[in-house]
């Protein structure tokens, strides 16, 4: 687990781009919970952190594919492949991510 940021740096339901061990990730805070996904759309290879978060997940800004924050699975086309979801731990107000452990 590598410290990425303080929980207070994350706005609720706003994507936050980070690099962990040379892996680009997007963090999304939902209250006191944080999700970490690969910051690369499986359809168009563009950054998901530039998209928006909706009820359905994080939406790719280019073609509108939406990825579930918990599973990384696409809930809308054109993407058909999931993105990696990484282990997150919140300790003492800091957010830690382990990109060697995928949870999907």
C-alpha positions as MATLAB code, in Angstrom:
seq = 'XXXXXXXXXXXXXXXXXXXXXXXXXXXXXXXXXXXXXXXXXXXXXXXXXXXXXXXXXXXXXXXXXXXXXXXXXXXXXXXXXXXXXXXXXXXXXXXXXXXXXXXX';
ca = [
       0.000    0.000    0.000;
       1.283    3.400   -1.011;
       0.021    6.702    0.364;
      -1.596    8.659   -2.463;
      -3.166   11.659   -0.750;
      -5.083   12.862    2.276;
      -8.785   11.996    2.296;
      -9.490   15.722    2.700;
      -7.917   16.364   -0.745;
     -10.691   14.401   -2.457;
     -13.976   16.096   -3.325;
     -17.044   13.883   -3.096;
     -17.811   12.179   -6.443;
     -15.141   14.147   -8.345;
     -12.411   12.156  -10.148;
      -8.866   12.587   -8.850;
      -5.913   11.448  -10.999;
      -2.817    9.957   -9.381;
       0.119    7.750  -10.274;
       0.963    4.825   -7.999;
       4.102    2.809   -8.811;
       3.978    4.004  -12.439;
       0.295    3.010  -12.728;
      -2.197    5.769  -13.534;
      -5.247    5.527  -11.273;
      -8.400    7.528  -10.757;
      -9.735    7.928   -7.226;
     -13.388    8.642   -6.544;
     -14.579    9.528   -3.053;
     -18.085    8.628   -1.924;
     -18.452    9.961    1.595;
     -15.868    8.171    3.720;
     -15.241    5.511    1.061;
     -12.736    5.774   -1.800;
     -12.610    3.741   -5.019;
      -9.452    3.336   -7.122;
      -9.663    2.289  -10.765;
      -7.258    2.175  -13.675;
      -7.292    5.642  -15.237;
      -7.695    4.328  -18.766;
     -10.928    3.606  -20.607;
     -10.885    0.017  -21.883;
     -12.537    1.142  -25.117;
     -10.727    4.272  -26.238;
      -7.573    4.389  -24.066;
      -8.305    7.884  -22.726;
      -8.150    9.100  -19.143;
     -11.255    8.327  -17.061;
     -10.230   11.002  -14.537;
     -11.270   13.611  -17.116;
     -14.837   12.251  -17.076;
     -17.693   12.681  -14.647;
     -19.117   10.524  -11.875;
     -22.799    9.606  -12.097;
     -25.122    7.200  -10.313;
     -23.887    4.460  -12.657;
     -20.162    5.060  -12.071;
     -17.410    6.986  -13.808;
     -18.156    8.011  -17.363;
     -15.564    8.258  -20.119;
     -15.660   11.754  -21.575;
     -14.956   10.603  -25.147;
     -17.671    8.060  -26.001;
     -19.772    7.884  -22.821;
     -18.895    4.400  -21.565;
     -19.635    4.181  -17.848;
     -17.676    1.957  -15.436;
     -18.944    0.655  -12.091;
     -16.823    2.033   -9.244;
     -16.826   -1.273   -7.341;
     -16.323   -3.793  -10.136;
     -14.844   -1.789  -13.008;
     -17.384   -3.396  -15.350;
     -18.856   -1.214  -18.080;
     -22.558   -0.523  -17.695;
     -22.962    1.171  -21.053;
     -21.434    0.783  -24.506;
     -19.242    1.100  -26.421;
     -16.839   -0.391  -23.823;
     -17.210   -4.127  -23.302;
     -14.155   -4.879  -21.138;
     -13.806   -3.883  -17.458;
     -11.062   -1.669  -16.055;
      -8.947   -2.768  -13.094;
     -10.128   -1.867   -9.603;
      -7.456   -1.606   -6.905;
      -7.396   -2.168   -3.162;
      -7.833    1.005   -1.086;
      -7.236    1.570    2.620;
      -7.916    4.747    4.574;
      -5.690    5.173    7.629;
      -5.366    8.210    9.880;
      -7.027   10.422    7.267;
      -4.769    9.275    4.426;
      -5.669    7.242    1.329;
      -3.474    4.261    0.448;
      -3.720    2.266   -2.786;
      -2.190   -1.079   -3.732;
      -1.949   -1.459   -7.515;
      -0.634   -5.016   -7.140;
      -4.032   -6.145   -5.823;
      -7.058   -5.921   -8.108;
     -10.455   -6.482   -6.525;
     -12.350   -7.386   -9.689;
];
